[in-house]
Amino acid sequence: MTKSLSYLTDDKNWFPPVQQALDEPGGLLAVGGDLSVDRLHSAYKSGIFPWYSEGEPLLWWSPDPRAVIEPTQIRVNKSLKKFLKRCDYQITMNQSFEEVIRQCSAPRADDGTWIFPEMIRAYSELHKAGVAHSIEIWQNKDNKKVLVGGLYGVLIGSCFCGESMFSREPNASKVALLRLAEMLAPIKHAIIDCQIANPYLMSMGAKTVSRRWFIDRLNTASAQNLSPNLLEEQASNASFLNFKD
């Protein structure tokens, strides 16, 4: 298949085949469109996500290779296990989605931010539609409950497409990721899509797979007849007991 950059049409459900994505820059597939709920949902179901810098047009990506975490194979080293035994964090889900994404949007020293106000609005709408979810990490400070970490992403069947995470206290984002893995672990064909590999994710057990492998797994994960409240139903059973041993 010829690799070429496509311009999106007015059809919010249409994306070009992911095999057309460019080799350089790696995974760039399409330009244009919008961040409507329908288009975003269609993108994630196809293994595509938006990612662009300020001043650029809206860019859509499907990288090859792809970074993923198998929930049952998430890595917890000895120091993290020790931390979990004395951890006083409280964990919630879908309680402060917009605050989580705003915290994730804070500029970082290494690469600034790619989460602009229009992205915050778009994913907040996706959250209201029941497709995007957040995990929040809280800590009591001076008798006040403070948000110290979290993550957000898009759930397609039993595939959680992670978008971003943040941490204001030690290991807070790791705790959020562990809770996500623990909720997904009992679900058949579940997987966490990390999009692009980095040292942090690799230290937590991420691996790189081919785009074809990922799309096949995504299709299997999304074809299941699962409850729309899948994560909420699993949340009450997650306790970190397996990770503390």
Buried (B, 14 or more C-beta within 10 A) or exposed (E): EEEEBBEBEEEBEBBBEBBBBEEEEEBBBBBEBBBEBEBBBBBBBBBBBBBBEEEEEBBBBBBBBBBBBBBEEBEBEEEBEEBBEEBEBEBBBBBBBBEBBBBBBEEEEEEEBBBBEEBBEBBBBBBEEEBBBBBBBBBEEEEEEEBBBBBBBBBBBBBBBBBBBBBBBBBBBBBBBBBBBBBBBEBEBBBBBBBBBEEEBBEBBBBBBEBEBBBEBBBBBBEBEBEEEBBEEBBEEBEBEEBBE
